[in-house]
Amino acid sequence: MNESVLNAVMQLFAIIVDEQQIGFEGVARNVVSKYLEKRFNKEWLHKYLDNFDRYLSESHYIKGNKDTIKNKHKQVADVCSKLVEEVEQEQKVWIMLQLLEFIDDSEFTGPAEIDFVKTVSKAFKVPKDEFEYSLQFILGTEYTIPFNPYLLIIDANESFEHEVVKHILRPRLRGRLFILHLESTNTFLMKYFGEYNLFLNGHNIKLDRAYILPYGSVIRSHRIDPIYYSQIVSVFIERKNHSDIRFVAKNIEFKFPGSNNGVFPVNFHVESGQLIGIMGGSGTGKSTLLNVLNGNLPLNQGDIFINGYNLHKDKEELEGVIGYVPQDDLLVEELTVYQNLYFNAKLCFDNLDDETIENIIDDTIENFDLVEARDLKVGDPINKVLSGGQRKRLNIALELMREPSVLFVDEPTSGLSSMDSEKVMLLLKRQVLKGKLVMCNIHQPSSDIFKLLDKLIIMDQGGKVIYFGNPIDAVVYFKTQSLYVKADESECLTCGNVNSEQILRIVESRMMNEYGKQIRKRKRGSDEWYELYKENIESKNPVKEPKRKRLIPINHFSIPKRAEQLKIYLARDVKAKISNKQYILITLLEAPILAVILGYFTKYISGSDGDANAYVFSNNENIPSFIFMAVVVSLFLGLIISAEEILHDRRIMKRESFLNLSRFSYLNSKVIVMLVISAIQTLLFVLIANTILEIKGLTLEYWLVLYTASACANMIGLNLSAALNTVVAVYVSIPFILVPQLLFSGVIVNFTKLHPAITSQKHVPFVGDLMTSRWAYEALIVEQFRNNDFETQFFELEQKMSEASFRSSFYIPEIKQRYQNWLRTGDDKQLILLQNEFQKITDLYSLPEGLEFTKNGLTNSSVELLQWIEKIKQNGWLDYKKESDKRDQVYTNLLAQYGGKKELFDYKQKHHNEAIEQIVLNRREANKIVAFKGELIQLKDPIFQIPQDKLGRAQLFASQKRIGNYLIDTFWFNVVIVWLTSLFFYGTLYFDVLRRFILMIEILWIKLLPEGHIRIKRKRQS
């Protein structure tokens, strides 16, 4: 109690006493002394008694004249005005009740004294009807207390009926208990008239004396069943909430996959207007039970009913009824308190207009004491902006703003100070008083918090429930079972505190060894406590399955359609990212800085004839390396920006999935935002890097390829973010993605030089086809060579020249040589190769009559066959000359267009790169043709080769890919392939394939590892 409040009470007592005739001071002083004696020690009693005497003497005389009634009322108003902004309304009502109690005890019940108290009630804004009811209740007797809608009578009268007065039947109670409910502050006054001794929280109840019932109160007697505070409250709640909640857990059981841990079978039922606490030691399954009860975890057996509706079978009917606040924060840390509430409301109230939503948000901010924090950014636990209490209240507000009828809260007081813990629990208690059912697990509650609970569930190791019932009775139950002395004492008789930790100490008490030290073995194991619970509690309170369905409370919960959810998610994500200035700065600067680094350091200055420091694009040997690094950068940027996106929102996603919000819309919002960011990053990279390196005419093509690669990396990163549980795991996994992209890109290691098990001379190996880096790098290299402004005018002619040249210079001579060798040796492998190659030639040139490719035909017709292939060789040279002449003509036209050889050469040097030409023509390869798996493979000029495989497979740097009978430019083919890869990863993201796969591996590991270990051990022993 605040000292200023107590001094104000003493001062008001003095004013009331002063109105009496002289001589009453002694009687009043005795009443005040007894009042103080019940609440304080002797030191404080004398102190405040002296204050009372001083206030009394000051009240008698002011400047030598006796105060008038008018001045005394002014005195009363002055005292109250000092407290108006200092104390809460509950304390103000308490002061008024103390004054009425003082008047009743001292018998100063004249009109003037009553008027003083009325002045106090007006100053404190106490409703007029509540003051009148309180006055009549405190000063009244059993037969004069008027009946009213806020009155409850508890007696043994089975035939009691009244239109407005509430009633609780207690057989064998000889007398009557009157309970008055002051609705403005949820205060309950009690008076008892009867024969038996009753005890309020262990203290004897005096007849005809008004008591204020604190939270968790119990009225006991050995002749009647206990009367609990929660029973009294529930009577008044039912009056306001016609569609109340009946929550039934019937023989429910849950086991984790591959484990015997979970929740053992349990039965109980609870109702709206109750605050249910779940207590237990660490690892006893409190959170598991909470998640079983709210439907997050599936049942192995049993059923859960809410008003007769099955929690798992009737999900549509129960939509919006259940709220869940997990232990972890569910906040978007980059948004303000208001923005968190706003986007939550938009996702929960599709049927409400913006003005109504704004009103709901304003009311929520005020009701949850978040007014000062309204426009503050939430922040993360490291960079704190909100206090722990504010964060917890905001988490609860996100759920309660949609008014669920059943609320589950996981560890609401975890990590909070004692004051913040009490604030949060009082907040939950207020929801209970509105007719809601609230269940929470709680660790080491203080006495005040413990008394707020209406029902208590205690759990022991292995997920076994060992108590269900009234919290105060729990202390008595466990002390009785453990044969404690004075086991019926549930709280301290002096201070009224309940030691909740005593329950867990009893449950977990351990045995002693011969040296008097505790050992690991407990005096009573969890199995024994569980059996005692089933025998003493569950068997005496049988739970029946509901026979009919009851009305579900109306709620305004209505989720938007998928398209609307997508818009809300997009707006939320964009606002969150924009508000994170560090993120925006790094995201926007990362690509340009890398572009400057790559562009500057790969800008090889070869010089020209006239200027040794001139930069010549054609002579820059680093362009292929730059292209490769550009692809790597795009993959890296795409992975980095997406790697935490879903993991960062994992807890929020759990809640939103609990609300049946669309995961499809959420994922699409993430994908869209990532694609937009990647588009901006790659555009900035290309514009800067291409400008530095003077890559001309292909800006759009470079951007499209790098953006495509980055988009694919986005999808991979989102998959990692969705599948893995920690940031560390995500970033440790990134090298497993990037290293294969580097190794199997065809740049670091030539595809033809890989391990023989995976390499191929004919096509890019399958492992290379899986790499985004290969498709992107090939697309840029081919595009840079083929479609630069210079080469594009010669490419088709040079392609035909290359084909003719290779045929006449390498292919036909190689066949001729192998044929002649075969004629001498008769090797079967050579025969197969020759038959394959001759067959290829016949697809282009008609075979002379009489020639066959059988073994005998090749042997007997050697002269004719050699003449035929020689003719093909000569035709090849003719084709080469024909295309060469055409090329020369184009060159002559360009000379005329640009004015001379020097100008045309300069033009070529600005667009055509020699290093890229060397790569795509494979000039570093000594072997121009090789034998591979029964056929000859061309290694010369891969960019000029036309692939024959009809499924799109080809050698690296092929300028075209074949699908069926259609040829598609490599640039567009590769871009499409990478987008199809992105689409594949989008599918794995949507169906959560990677996470399911990892979970399956973990389950198999848990199941098989112990048995496998035992088998290995036995095998070694044998």
MARMI-149192 format. One line per 4 residues: their letters; for each residue x, y, z of C-alpha. Coordinates in pm, whole numbers. Each point is the difference from the previous one (the first is absolute). Layout:
N
A	X Y Z | ... .
***
This chain:
1022
MNES	0 0 0 | 130 347 -87 | 89 216 302 | -178 301 -150 .
VLNA	-316 -211 -36 | 13 -109 365 | 62 356 117 | -300 113 -207 .
VMQL	-211 -269 168 | 114 122 347 | -81 358 -98 | -348 -94 -121 .
FAII	-58 -202 319 | 91 311 199 | -241 221 -194 | -284 -245 63 .
VDEQ	80 -27 374 | 22 379 34 | -364 29 -101 | -103 -185 319 .
QIGF	-53 156 339 | 306 46 217 | 70 -321 192 | -27 -240 -292 .
EGVA	372 34 -84 | 93 -287 233 | -248 -241 -157 | 111 97 -350 .
RNVV	365 -35 95 | -62 -356 119 | -169 -84 -333 | 293 146 -195 .
SKYL	245 -187 224 | -172 -333 -64 | -12 80 -373 | 375 61 -8 .
EKRF	79 -292 229 | -150 -246 -251 | 225 128 -277 | 331 120 148 .
NKEW	259 -65 270 | 22 207 318 | 250 250 -141 | -222 91 -292 .
LHKY	-313 -15 219 | 137 270 233 | 124 209 -292 | -336 16 -181 .
LDNF	-193 29 327 | 208 311 76 | -79 128 -350 | -370 -56 72 .
DRYL	28 199 323 | 178 284 -183 | -259 8 -279 | -278 -3 261 .
SESH	145 300 186 | 53 190 -327 | -354 -76 -104 | -149 138 324 .
YIKG	123 352 -44 | 116 223 -285 | 113 343 123 | -191 -60 321 .
NKDT	-341 -57 -158 | -189 -329 -34 | -34 -116 -363 | -338 24 -157 .
IKNK	-155 -293 -183 | 72 176 -327 | 368 38 83 | 22 -363 105 .
HKQV	-135 -112 -334 | 264 220 -160 | 259 -171 220 | -122 -339 -116 .
ADVC	11 112 -364 | 354 138 45 | 125 -329 148 | -159 -195 -286 .
SKLV	131 232 -271 | 357 -79 108 | -67 -369 -63 | -197 22 -324 .
EEVE	303 -24 -227 | 213 -202 241 | -196 -318 61 | -197 -242 -218 .
QEQK	-377 -24 9 | 13 -324 201 | 182 181 282 | -244 290 -16 .
VWIM	-292 -239 45 | 196 -169 281 | 36 337 181 | -374 60 -29 .
LQLL	-74 -345 139 | 243 54 291 | -186 316 91 | -334 -182 -5 .
EFID	151 -280 207 | 139 258 247 | -343 162 33 | -156 -342 59 .
DSEF	260 -104 262 | -8 334 185 | -378 31 -36 | 35 359 -128 .
TGPA	-281 -57 -246 | -157 343 -11 | -99 177 -323 | 297 236 18 .
EIDF	250 -288 8 | -174 -175 -286 | 14 324 -199 | 376 19 54 .
VKTV	43 -347 -147 | -230 95 -285 | 226 297 -69 | 293 -244 -15 .
SKAF	-185 -226 -244 | -80 296 -226 | 360 119 5 | 114 -350 -91 .
KVPK	-262 -38 -276 | -154 -305 166 | -334 -78 -171 | -292 126 207 .
DEFE	-181 -335 9 | 316 -177 116 | 40 246 286 | -361 -53 106 .
YSLQ	26 -380 -21 | 328 6 196 | -148 225 268 | -306 -220 44 .
FILG	211 -315 -5 | 259 109 259 | -245 172 236 | -281 -248 -56 .
TEYT	-96 -320 182 | -108 -340 -125 | -354 127 -40 | 66 357 -114 .
IPFN	247 -58 -282 | -210 79 -310 | -20 -248 -284 | 155 130 -325 .
PYLL	149 -139 -325 | 352 10 146 | -75 -215 304 | 84 -369 49 .
IIDA	-137 -210 287 | 161 -327 108 | -208 -221 229 | -163 -342 38 .
NESF	-339 108 -137 | -68 -233 -295 | -319 182 -95 | 153 348 -19 .
EHEV	-115 192 -306 | 26 366 -89 | -19 199 -320 | 332 183 36 .
VKHI	184 -134 308 | 251 -279 -67 | 15 -311 210 | 246 -278 82 .
LRPR	-124 -303 189 | 213 -129 289 | -173 -281 189 | 65 -13 376 .
LRGR	82 370 16 | -191 143 298 | -9 362 -91 | 39 224 -301 .
LFIL	288 152 -186 | -68 325 -185 | 230 98 -287 | -23 344 -165 .
HLES	169 55 -336 | 127 353 -78 | 18 -27 -375 | 214 306 -77 .
TNTF	305 -149 174 | -103 -367 23 | 7 25 378 | -189 -256 211 .
LMKY	-127 78 351 | -105 -278 237 | -211 -17 317 | -86 -307 204 .
FGEY	-295 -65 229 | -16 -350 151 | 82 -256 268 | 311 -175 -133 .
NLFL	349 133 13 | 113 83 -354 | 354 83 -102 | 111 236 -274 .
NGHN	350 -98 -112 | 64 -157 340 | -137 293 206 | -319 -20 201 .
IKLD	-289 194 -155 | -178 230 247 | -376 22 -23 | -155 308 -156 .
RAYI	342 126 -109 | 74 103 -360 | 309 -151 -167 | 155 69 -338 .
LPYG	69 -327 -179 | 353 -2 -150 | 88 -207 -309 | 23 -369 77 .
SVIR	-203 19 321 | -143 -316 152 | -278 -16 258 | 28 -319 201 .
SHRI	-164 -195 278 | 23 -363 100 | -378 -26 -47 | -29 128 -359 .
DPIY	186 -30 -327 | 244 286 -68 | -138 308 -171 | 254 126 -251 .
YSQI	48 349 -134 | -31 -137 -355 | -345 -143 77 | -120 336 121 .
VSVF	142 182 -302 | -147 -250 -246 | -354 73 120 | 27 362 -103 .
IERK	180 -79 -324 | -276 -235 -115 | -247 283 35 | 178 198 -272 .
NHSD	113 -279 -228 | -290 -214 -114 | 206 -221 -235 | 263 -113 248 .
IRFV	275 -252 -70 | 20 -364 114 | 344 -146 -70 | 25 -379 40 .
AKNI	313 -215 -32 | -107 -364 -15 | 274 -262 42 | 249 198 -207 .
EFKF	349 -134 -66 | 290 117 -215 | 338 -155 -76 | 287 150 -200 .
PGSN	97 -208 -305 | 261 -259 93 | -28 81 370 | -201 -91 309 .
NGVF	-3 363 116 | -299 226 -45 | -319 17 205 | -138 -302 185 .
PVNF	-377 -63 -5 | -193 265 191 | -362 114 41 | -130 337 118 .
HVES	-250 269 -84 | 11 376 53 | -233 288 -75 | 2 362 -109 .
GQLI	78 250 273 | 295 -207 124 | 374 61 -6 | 171 -339 -23 .
GIMG	365 -25 99 | 231 -285 -103 | 296 -49 234 | 287 -244 11 .
GSGT	374 -30 -6 | 213 54 -310 | -60 -260 -269 | -320 -138 146 .
GKST	-204 78 -312 | -182 321 92 | 37 155 -345 | -75 -335 -162 .
LLNV	-328 -28 190 | -89 356 -97 | 64 -78 -368 | -202 -320 27 .
LNGN	-292 189 151 | 4 274 -264 | 16 -248 -287 | 355 73 -117 .
LPLN	103 -359 72 | -209 -298 -113 | -143 -244 252 | 103 -364 14 .
QGDI	-330 -75 169 | -292 179 161 | -196 309 -98 | -17 367 89 .
FING	-337 174 -11 | -92 366 11 | -373 37 60 | -43 -348 -144 .
YNLH	200 69 -319 | 300 -224 -58 | 315 210 -16 | 157 -202 -283 .
KDKE	-311 -105 -195 | -203 323 17 | 270 256 -80 | -220 216 -219 .
ELEG	-265 40 272 | 268 92 255 | 181 250 -223 | 96 308 199 .
VIGY	-104 -151 334 | 354 -90 112 | 290 240 51 | 361 -100 64 .
VPQD	291 207 129 | 324 -203 -11 | 293 70 228 | 206 153 -281 .
DLLV	-73 342 -140 | -243 14 -292 | 95 353 -93 | 131 147 -323 .
EELT	300 162 160 | 50 266 -267 | -355 138 39 | -146 224 268 .
VYQN	-251 -113 261 | -281 159 -200 | 112 -158 -328 | 19 -347 159 .
LYFN	-356 38 123 | -118 151 -328 | 122 -280 -225 | -122 -259 249 .
AKLC	-344 160 -6 | -5 12 -381 | 70 -375 -7 | -270 -77 259 .
FDNL	-287 237 -82 | -77 -18 -369 | -364 81 72 | 74 331 178 .
DDET	64 339 -160 | 317 202 62 | -164 234 250 | -120 -287 217 .
IENI	345 -162 -17 | 160 327 109 | -237 18 297 | 85 -359 97 .
IDDT	373 81 -18 | -40 315 209 | -200 -187 264 | 255 -281 5 .
IENF	292 242 46 | -179 168 287 | -124 -319 168 | 343 -160 -9 .
DLVE	182 308 128 | 197 54 -320 | -90 364 -63 | 354 131 58 .
ARDL	145 -273 -222 | -250 46 -284 | 249 136 -255 | 311 -174 130 .
KVGD	169 -263 -211 | -27 -339 171 | 369 -86 -39 | 162 -336 65 .
PINK	100 -148 338 | 359 125 -48 | -80 352 -121 | -287 57 240 .
VLSG	-241 286 -48 | -301 -138 186 | 33 -141 350 | -58 -370 62 .
GQRK	-341 75 150 | -104 213 -296 | 111 -269 -245 | -197 -265 187 .
RLNI	-311 220 19 | 28 75 -372 | 25 -373 -75 | -314 -65 200 .
ALEL	-172 301 -156 | 56 -144 -349 | -216 -296 97 | -251 165 226 .
MREP	-87 281 -240 | -202 -255 -196 | -183 -109 319 | 53 -379 4 .
SVLF	-215 -180 257 | 279 -242 96 | 353 131 43 | 317 -206 47 .
VDEP	310 185 122 | 341 -167 20 | 220 128 287 | -158 349 24 .
TSGL	234 105 283 | 323 -150 -133 | 290 245 17 | -210 279 152 .
SSMD	48 193 320 | -238 -69 287 | -192 320 -74 | -30 -75 -372 .
SEKV	-98 -359 79 | -281 120 222 | -116 249 -264 | -16 -272 -264 .
MLLL	-187 -243 227 | -247 271 106 | -54 71 -366 | -85 -367 -57 .
KRQV	-222 3 308 | -195 291 -145 | -67 -211 -308 | -131 -275 226 .
LKGK	-232 246 169 | -138 82 -345 | -109 -363 -33 | 296 -149 -184 .
LVMC	183 -323 76 | 374 54 38 | 259 -277 37 | 366 74 60 .
NIHQ	306 -183 120 | 191 184 265 | 330 -47 178 | 51 85 370 .
PSSD	-292 241 45 | -2 240 292 | -272 -31 261 | -203 284 -154 .
IFKL	21 -154 -348 | -75 -346 136 | -321 129 158 | -115 138 -335 .
LDKL	-36 -356 -132 | -340 -166 12 | 117 -351 -86 | 342 -157 13 .
IIMD	152 -285 -200 | 328 -139 132 | 220 -215 -222 | 286 -234 80 .
QGGK	277 -162 -200 | -99 -177 -321 | -311 212 -58 | -212 -139 283 .
VIYF	-271 215 156 | 10 -51 379 | -250 262 118 | -304 184 -128 .
GNPI	-210 221 220 | -1 316 206 | 347 157 37 | -25 54 376 .
DAVV	-115 -358 52 | 308 -121 -190 | 225 95 291 | -221 -195 240 .
YFKT	-20 -300 -235 | 374 -46 -41 | 74 68 368 | -263 -258 94 .
QSLY	136 -260 -242 | 349 57 141 | -121 -22 364 | 97 354 96 .
VKAD	-88 138 342 | -285 254 -20 | -66 -106 -356 | -325 196 -7 .
ESEC	184 334 16 | 7 120 -359 | 141 346 65 | 177 207 262 .
LTCG	-251 93 268 | 187 322 75 | 55 150 -346 | -234 -217 -209 .
NVNS	271 -87 -256 | -2 -334 -180 | 335 -166 -60 | -59 -152 -344 .
EQIL	357 -129 -20 | -78 -232 291 | -214 -210 -235 | 288 -72 -237 .
RIVE	240 -56 290 | -234 -267 135 | -45 -161 -342 | 371 -6 -78 .
SRMM	133 -70 350 | 286 -249 -11 | 115 -280 225 | 309 20 220 .
NEYG	297 -233 15 | 159 -123 319 | 206 320 19 | -306 223 -5 .
KQIR	55 125 -355 | -266 5 -267 | 19 -258 -275 | -160 4 -345 .
KRKR	-278 -240 93 | -322 174 101 | -209 -92 301 | -298 -38 -229 .
GSDE	41 -37 -375 | -216 152 -269 | -179 -331 -61 | -106 -17 365 .
WYEL	-121 360 5 | -192 -70 -323 | -172 -304 152 | -92 202 312 .
YKEN	-151 268 -225 | -210 -254 -189 | -113 -160 325 | -67 311 212 .
IESK	-99 267 -250 | -87 -124 -347 | -210 -293 120 | -206 231 222 .
NPVK	-61 253 -277 | -106 -208 -303 | -2 180 -333 | -279 -82 -242 .
EPKR	3 55 -371 | -245 280 -96 | -328 -137 -129 | -102 310 -190 .
KRLI	157 301 -161 | -39 339 161 | -2 345 -155 | 347 131 -90 .
PINH	66 362 108 | -24 248 -285 | 330 151 -115 | 99 240 -276 .
FSIP	292 -211 -118 | -2 -22 -379 | 312 -57 -206 | 32 173 -340 .
KRAE	15 -183 -329 | 338 -114 -126 | 50 296 -233 | -78 246 279 .
QLKI	229 -185 240 | 276 26 -260 | -43 379 -12 | 11 25 380 .
YLAR	308 -221 24 | 172 202 -271 | -77 329 171 | 122 -136 334 .
DVKA	322 -138 -144 | 79 315 -197 | -61 224 302 | 214 -225 218 .
KISN	288 13 -245 | -23 373 -64 | 1 70 374 | 325 -198 34 .
KQYI	237 265 -132 | 309 -216 49 | -155 -278 -207 | -102 241 -277 .
LITL	344 161 -5 | 187 -329 -25 | -244 -146 -252 | 23 298 -233 .
LEAP	377 53 32 | 114 -361 -5 | -47 -59 -373 | 149 335 -115 .
ILAV	305 -45 224 | 59 -352 -129 | -48 129 -356 | 267 266 57 .
ILGY	239 -256 154 | -48 -254 -279 | -5 257 -279 | 303 194 121 .
FTKY	225 -295 78 | -84 -198 -316 | 49 299 -229 | 322 -116 -161 .
ISGS	185 285 -174 | 180 -149 -300 | 71 328 -175 | -24 77 -370 .
DGDA	242 101 -272 | -46 366 78 | -55 -9 378 | 161 -243 242 .
NAYV	-263 80 265 | -302 -43 -224 | -267 -251 95 | -94 -232 -285 .
FSNN	-306 -218 65 | 108 -255 -259 | 332 -60 176 | -142 -28 355 .
ENIP	79 -360 90 | -203 31 323 | -342 35 -161 | -80 -376 32 .
SFIF	109 12 365 | -215 307 55 | -302 -173 -151 | 54 -302 221 .
MAVV	43 214 312 | -311 200 -99 | -198 -325 -1 | 149 -97 337 .
VSLF	-86 343 142 | -358 -25 -121 | -36 -344 160 | 161 123 320 .
LGLI	-219 310 24 | -313 -202 -70 | 89 -251 273 | 103 255 259 .
ISAE	-308 222 -19 | -240 -294 19 | 180 -232 240 | -164 140 315 .
EILH	-331 121 -138 | -226 -284 113 | 214 -106 295 | -26 355 132 .
DRRI	-380 -31 -12 | -18 -363 118 | -177 82 326 | -240 240 -171 .
MKRE	-77 -266 -261 | -95 -246 275 | -254 242 136 | -133 87 -345 .
SFLN	-33 -367 -87 | -189 -37 330 | -241 264 -135 | -30 -196 -328 .
LSRF	149 288 -198 | 125 -85 -346 | 357 -128 -11 | -26 35 -377 .
SYLN	-58 375 31 | 278 39 254 | 253 -188 -215 | -101 192 -311 .
SKVI	52 329 180 | 351 -111 96 | 71 -118 -354 | -121 327 -155 .
VMLV	204 215 238 | 311 -212 -56 | -41 15 -379 | -40 378 7 .
ISAI	309 44 218 | 201 -233 -222 | -116 187 -311 | 123 329 149 .
QTLL	329 -148 121 | 87 -169 -330 | -100 309 -200 | 229 220 209 .
FVLI	277 -257 -34 | -29 -25 -379 | -28 375 -60 | 313 75 204 .
ANTI	216 -300 -95 | -82 13 -372 | 74 373 -4 | 339 -52 165 .
LEIK	95 -286 -234 | -158 169 -304 | -216 -297 -90 | -222 146 -269 .
GLTL	-342 -84 -135 | -86 -293 228 | -113 170 322 | -350 -146 -9 .
EYWL	130 -349 -74 | 253 14 285 | -265 123 242 | -252 -267 -104 .
VLYT	246 -287 47 | 139 126 332 | -348 79 128 | -117 -347 -103 .
ASAC	290 -160 190 | -64 220 304 | -371 -86 -8 | 86 -370 0 .
ANMI	231 61 296 | -291 178 172 | -206 -316 -27 | 284 -214 134 .
GLNL	56 243 287 | -369 3 89 | 2 -381 5 | 294 3 242 .
SAAL	-170 264 210 | -319 -203 18 | 169 -333 72 | 274 79 252 .
NTVV	-52 103 361 | 285 241 67 | 180 281 -177 | 329 -181 58 .
AVYV	-130 -310 -177 | -112 212 -295 | 333 174 -48 | 195 -321 55 .
SIPF	-209 -152 -281 | 72 277 -251 | 348 -136 -91 | -165 -333 -81 .
ILVP	-203 193 -257 | 269 229 -141 | 300 -236 -14 | -168 -246 -243 .
QLLF	-114 300 -204 | 365 101 -32 | 140 -348 -57 | -255 -119 -256 .
SGVI	-41 325 -191 | 244 -112 -272 | 236 285 90 | 207 -118 295 .
VNFT	30 -356 -134 | -55 -87 -365 | -297 -233 -39 | 211 -236 -212 .
KLHP	259 -26 278 | -234 -105 282 | 2 -343 161 | -75 -265 -264 .
AITS	-307 -116 194 | -183 325 -71 | 176 159 -296 | -117 -4 -360 .
QKHV	177 108 -321 | -325 30 -192 | -218 209 233 | 32 205 311 .
PFVG	-11 -259 283 | -328 -40 181 | 149 153 315 | 81 309 -206 .
DLMT	-355 15 -130 | -117 33 361 | 209 312 60 | -156 343 -43 .
SRWA	351 145 -33 | 63 -211 -313 | -316 119 -177 | 55 364 92 .
YEAL	370 6 -85 | -53 -179 -331 | -285 233 -94 | 213 313 58 .
IVEQ	313 -134 -167 | -191 -117 -309 | -201 322 -16 | 309 216 39 .
FRNN	175 -184 -285 | -290 -60 -236 | -213 312 33 | 248 279 54 .
DFET	-44 266 -267 | 303 -120 -198 | -23 -380 9 | -375 -17 -58 .
QFFE	60 95 -364 | 239 -294 -57 | -123 -269 234 | -220 -208 -231 .
LEQK	260 7 -278 | 282 -95 235 | -213 -278 140 | -34 -156 -345 .
MSEA	369 58 -69 | 91 -174 326 | -218 -300 -82 | 151 -36 -347 .
SFRS	352 54 125 | -32 -253 280 | -150 -255 -236 | 276 25 -255 .
SFYI	296 64 230 | -67 -227 292 | -312 -213 -21 | 45 -171 -339 .
PEIK	377 -53 45 | -66 -152 344 | -259 -241 -144 | 225 -88 -289 .
QRYQ	289 -78 231 | -213 -209 236 | -153 -186 -297 | 340 -88 -138 .
NWLR	119 -117 342 | -309 -216 35 | 66 -160 -335 | 339 -110 135 .
TGDD	-108 -103 355 | -371 -90 -25 | -64 145 352 | -372 -34 93 .
KQLI	-7 322 204 | 132 192 -298 | -264 -166 -219 | -282 124 225 .
LLQN	142 354 0 | 37 0 -381 | -351 -131 -53 | -137 278 227 .
EFQK	194 273 -178 | -77 -124 -353 | -367 -1 97 | 30 366 108 .
ITDL	158 88 -333 | -282 -164 -195 | -243 236 174 | 178 282 -187 .
YSLP	133 -169 -317 | -164 -278 -197 | 177 -335 4 | 115 -141 -339 .
EGLE	-190 -301 -120 | 131 -335 108 | 179 127 312 | -97 -156 335 .
FTKN	129 61 351 | 8 -359 99 | 333 -160 86 | 20 -173 -338 .
GLTN	-119 309 -186 | 267 219 157 | 263 -263 -71 | -90 -67 -365 .
SSVE	-81 359 -105 | 298 182 144 | 99 169 -329 | -351 136 -67 .
LLQW	-40 112 363 | 331 188 3 | -95 175 -324 | -337 96 151 .
IEKI	144 158 314 | 268 178 -204 | -275 153 -209 | -173 117 318 .
KQNG	326 157 112 | 35 193 -324 | -362 116 21 | 79 133 344 .
WLDY	275 220 -134 | -233 128 -268 | -262 84 265 | 266 173 206 .
KKES	112 218 -291 | -358 90 -84 | -76 121 355 | 338 168 24 .
DKRD	-75 205 -309 | -328 109 155 | 182 98 316 | 253 203 -198 .
QVYT	-288 182 -169 | -151 94 334 | 340 117 116 | 40 212 -317 .
NLLA	-339 161 64 | 100 82 357 | 324 157 -121 | -204 227 -222 .
QYGG	-242 76 286 | 268 90 258 | 248 162 -241 | 301 -227 16 .
KKEL	181 -288 170 | 113 204 298 | -349 123 81 | -150 -347 -42 .
FDYK	276 -146 215 | -71 258 271 | -368 -88 -21 | 83 -368 41 .
QKHH	223 69 299 | -284 183 176 | -245 -291 -35 | 187 -325 -57 .
NEAI	210 -162 275 | 289 -227 -94 | 3 -189 332 | -364 -97 -42 .
EQIV	68 -104 -360 | 281 -222 120 | -232 -169 253 | -301 -59 -226 .
LNRR	222 -130 -283 | 188 -223 248 | 336 102 -143 | 192 -117 304 .
EANK	-106 -358 -65 | 268 -188 -198 | -237 -279 -102 | -256 117 -248 .
IVAF	-180 -334 -16 | -18 -295 244 | -161 -340 13 | -256 -46 278 .
KGEL	-233 -296 52 | 2 -124 -360 | -13 334 -181 | 220 295 -95 .
IQLK	-57 321 193 | 94 345 -131 | 189 215 253 | 82 278 -244 .
DPIF	-221 310 -21 | -276 -109 245 | -192 323 -56 | -38 -78 -369 .
QIPQ	-121 -356 53 | -368 -77 -47 | -104 -252 269 | -188 -312 -106 .
DKLG	-151 -104 336 | -373 71 -14 | -39 53 379 | 204 318 18 .
RAQL	331 -153 104 | 309 135 -171 | 368 75 37 | 98 303 206 .
FASQ	-25 330 -193 | -225 -138 -273 | -172 300 -160 | -328 -190 -31 .
KRIG	-187 -281 177 | -227 -248 -171 | -344 -94 130 | -152 -256 -231 .
NYLI	55 138 -351 | 21 362 119 | 316 197 66 | -12 264 273 .
DTFW	265 265 67 | 209 -94 300 | -60 336 169 | -378 -43 19 .
FNVV	18 -375 56 | 230 44 300 | -206 282 145 | -313 -215 -23 .
IVWL	181 -297 160 | 106 213 299 | -354 136 41 | -134 -357 -13 .
TSLF	253 -87 270 | -131 294 203 | -352 -127 -53 | 108 -342 125 .
FYGT	146 152 316 | -317 207 41 | -192 -328 2 | 232 -152 260 .
LYFD	-43 316 205 | -379 -7 -19 | -23 -369 90 | 276 37 261 .
VLRR	188 -292 -156 | 343 73 146 | -131 47 352 | -204 -320 -20 .
FILM	305 -187 -130 | 221 127 284 | -271 -86 254 | -27 -352 -143 .
IEIL	379 -42 28 | -10 120 362 | -279 -245 87 | 186 -286 -165 .
WIKL	316 104 182 | -180 -7 336 | -165 -333 -77 | 289 -185 -157 .
LPEG	310 139 167 | -44 -154 347 | -92 -341 -146 | 278 22 -256 .
HIRI	244 92 272 | -111 -302 205 | 32 -229 -302 | 350 125 -76 .
KRKR	99 -40 363 | -137 -356 17 | 171 -90 -326 | 333 123 130 .
QS	-47 -188 329 | -80 -323 -184 .
***
